[in-house]
């Protein structure tokens, strides 16, 4: 009777190694897919991305172009990119997202750095991810997603890449500066 060959220990480790190497990315891809199809809650639609909601002031203007009055919940108006100081734009990009012009919404290098250093040398969120959070409140009380940070952060990545496909870098910067919370409850530039 012939003896059965048993796999060597080395071969077992090679198999386990490849299972781990393939299982990790497969799990991440599956997780991102379930978020993108709305299994954990609805993501913004194409229309939501094209027309983000904001509490802008309504201005009543006369026929001769004079401002008659303003009605608002938050006294806000939109600042266009052309109206922004280049120094403001440079300061924002250099402090919040130094690789802003090099990524498509998610900066994997900064994300890896933030994970490895536990955020000690800056976070991993890009300006576009912060805009996604500001526009669609992926982490606050009016959050539409279930599942905590393991769903909310990847949802920001998905929304950020969708925003990058819809808007130019300049439009994203203007949208960000119009939605970011500043000190003393001031919202936007």
N, C-alpha and C positions, 0 to 999 in steps of 0.2 A: 504494500500500500504506500502510495506516494504521500509525502508530507506536504501540508498546505504551507504556502509561503506567507509569512506575516510581514506587513509593511514595516520597514525600519523606522526607528525613532526619527531619523532625519527626514524621511518622507512625510511623516505625520506633521512635523513642524512646518514643512513647506506647504502642506495642504492648509493647516491652520492659518499660516501667514497670508496666503492668497484669499482665504475666506474673509479674514479681517480686512484686507485691502479692498476687496470687492464689496463687502457688506457695508462699510462706512459710507462711501460715496453713493451706493444704491439707496441706503436709508435716507441720506440727505436729499437726494433727487426725489424720492417718493414723498418725503415730508414737504418739500417745496411745491410739488405738484398738487398735493392735497390742499395746501393753502391757496394756490392759484385758482383751483376750481371752486373754491368757496366752501369746502367741507368744514372749516373752522369758523365760518362766518363770512358775510359778503365783503368783497373787496370793491373799491370804487370802479364804476363802469367807465366806458370810454367817454360818455357825456360828462361824468363827474370830473374826469381828468381835464377835459376841454373847458369846462365851466366850473371851476372850484368855487364853493360858497364862501362868502366873506361878508362881514357886517359893515359894509360901506355906508357912508352917509348919503342920503338922497338930497340933491340940490335942486331948488326951484329957481329957474332962470327965466327972466322976462324976454320979450321979443327983441329988445335992444341989448341983449346979452348981459344984463345986470343980475347979480345974485340977489334973489328976494328972500331966501331962507334956506335953512338946512335942517333936515330931520334925521335923527340917528339913534341907534342903540349904543354904538361905539362911534365916536366922531372920527371917521377914517376916510381917506381918499387914497387912490392908487398913485404911487410914484413909478414913472416909467424908467427903464434902464438908461435912456438918454439923459434923464434928469439927475441921475446919481453921479456923485463925484467919483472920478477914477481912483482917488485915494481911499474912499470908502470901500469900493469894490476890492482894491488891492489888500486893504486891511482885513476885510472879511475872508478872502481866499487864503491869505497867509496865516491867519489865526485859526480858522475853522476847518479848512480843507486844502492843505498846500498842494495836493495832487489833483485838484478839482478838474483841470482841463485834460487830465490823462485817463480818466475812468468814465464808465457809462452808468453812473448812479451808485455803484457799490465798489469801494476800494478794498480789494482783498488783502493787499499788503498792509494797509492801516488796520484792517480788521484783525489780521493775524498778530500784528504788533500789540494791539489792545488786549487780545486774549492772552498772549504770552506774558505781557508785563502787567496784567490785571488793571489796565487803564491808567497806570502811573505816569506814562508819557503821552497822554492824550487818548481820547476815545477813538472808536473805529467808525463812527457815523460820519457820512459825507453831508455836505450841504443839501444835496438832493434828498437824502434819507430824512434829514431834519425837516425839510419842506414837506415830505410825505407825512411825517408825524404831525406837523402843524396844520396841514390842510385836512387830513382825514382822521386825526386824533386816534392813532393806533394804540395809545397807551393811557388815555385818561378816562374820566367818568362816562363819556359818551362813546366809548369803544364798542364797536360792533363785533369784535373778534372774541372767541373763546380760546382758552388754552394757555394764558399767561405769556411770559417772555419768549418761550420756545415757539410760539406762533406769531406773536406781535413783531418781533425783530425780523424774522424772515418775511413777514408781510410788508414791512417797510422796504426791504430789499426789492421785492416784486414791484411795489408801487413806484419806488425810485427808478427802476429800470424802465418802467412804462412812462414815467414823466420825462426821462431822458430821450425816449423815442419821440415824444410829442412836442417837446419844447427845445429851443436853442439854449446853450449855456447862459447866455445873457438874459433870456426870459426867465430861466430858473432862478438866477441871482435876484432879479427884480421881484419875482413872486416871493422868494424867501425873505427879502428885506421888507416886504409888505405884510408878512405874516408872523415874523419872529416877535417874541415877547421881550421887551426891554424892561428896565427898572421902573418901579412905581406904577405898574399896571399899564404902561404904554405899549401898544401893539403896533408894529410896523414903523417904517421911517417917516 
